[in-house]
Amino acid sequence: MSPADFLNTSVSFSNPPQRQGSPLAGMLSALAASLETTNEVVVFQLEPWDDLAAARAWMSLAGPQTLVLPRSQSDQASPARILAVTGLPGRALADAAVIPTRTIADFVRVADLKQVIFVEVAGPVDVSDVLFFRTVLQRKLGLLAAEPRVQRVLQQRGSSVILEARERQDALECMSEALQQYAQRFLGTDAELTRPPIDMVDRLLSASGRLRIRPIETERGMTHLDIGVQVEPDLQSPAGVAVLYDTITGQWHDQ
């Protein structure tokens, strides 16, 4: 039996194959985000955030190696099992895995983000660390609060993907990338657009800590894309802020 056949029969997936990287899905879906700071931990939540987009954001933020933890010990799609089946680079560790961060995108192509948690740990990681992290997760405690060496955590809860970090800049970088991808999908172009400046993204998220962008409130003009952004706490009223992307100069502006 080939590795691919073994993977198909032994590793389960809950995401439909067409979910990841679908421009149509991204274009038709509203974008909702929140940012809060609790006990010096920054929590950024984005919906929708498909596996590959989240993986690429993680690759741009995290250090050279990533600890991938399973959500449960009995999960047959554990990181260690996926490494064994696919031959992806990495080191199995107590049913978890330490893999090069640069291969995260390849990892999520065969693993469902709902089933794993990405953790960046400063310094070496051994079996005792993995067992401790599992205990923290089972008790529903925060990894960053429990272990000072943990720098970032990325996981999916329901339909949202959540990044926990120590620096607000990490969340702003992710939101900037999400806005860039939203504009790119709405315009229907394969060309990569410039990213919105961090200070503009900071202003949007600082209004209430929450924002929502709906395609129905996004309009394409001859030379610009007008993105309506709702920043009120309840996110129920119409968009009150306009973000403009100039398709000629590649510049972003907020009004």
C-alpha positions, 0 to 999 in steps of 0.5 A: 500500500502506498503512503497516499493510500494509507493516508486516505484510509487512516487519516480522517478529514472534516473539512470539505476539499473545496473549502481551502483557498476558494476565491468564490467562498472568500468573495461571498463571505462576510469577514469578521474580526475581533482583537482583545488583550487579556492578562498581557495576551493578545487574542485575535479572532478572524472568520472566515480564515481558511487553513492555508491562509492561516498557515501562511500567516503563521509562517510569516510570524513564527520562528523556525520550528512549530510544535503541533499538538493534537486536540485529543490523544485518540485522534487518528489524525495526530501530527505524529501519525501524519508525519509517518504517513506522508513523509513530511519533515519533522520529529514525532514527539509523544503523538505531537510533532515538531516541524519546520515552520516553513512546511506548515502550509504543506502540513495543513494540506493533509491535516484539518486545522480543527484537529491540531494546535500550532504552538511556538515555543522559545527553546527546545521542546521535549516530551515533558513539555508536550505532556504539560501542554496537553494538561493545560489544554485539557483544563482549558487554560491558556498556553501563553499564561501557563508557560512563559516560553510559549510565544504564539498559539494558533487554533480553530474553534468552530468557524473561526481561527484564533491567534494568541500572541504576546505582541499586538503587532502580530494581530495587526499583521494578520488583519492587514493580510486578511484585508489584502486577500479580501480585496484580491478576491473581490477584484478577482485578480491573481496579482498580489495586491499591496497590504494595508498599512499597519497603522490603518488596521490599528485604527480600525480595530481600536475603535471597538475591538471588533469589525465586520466587512460584508460584500454587499457593502463593498463597491468596485469603481473605475479606479478604486475598491470601496470597502465598507467596514462596521466598527461598532461593538454590536456589528449590527448597523451599516458600515460606518467607515470606508476603506479605499484601495486605489487600483492604479497606485496600489495605495490604501486610505481610510475615511 
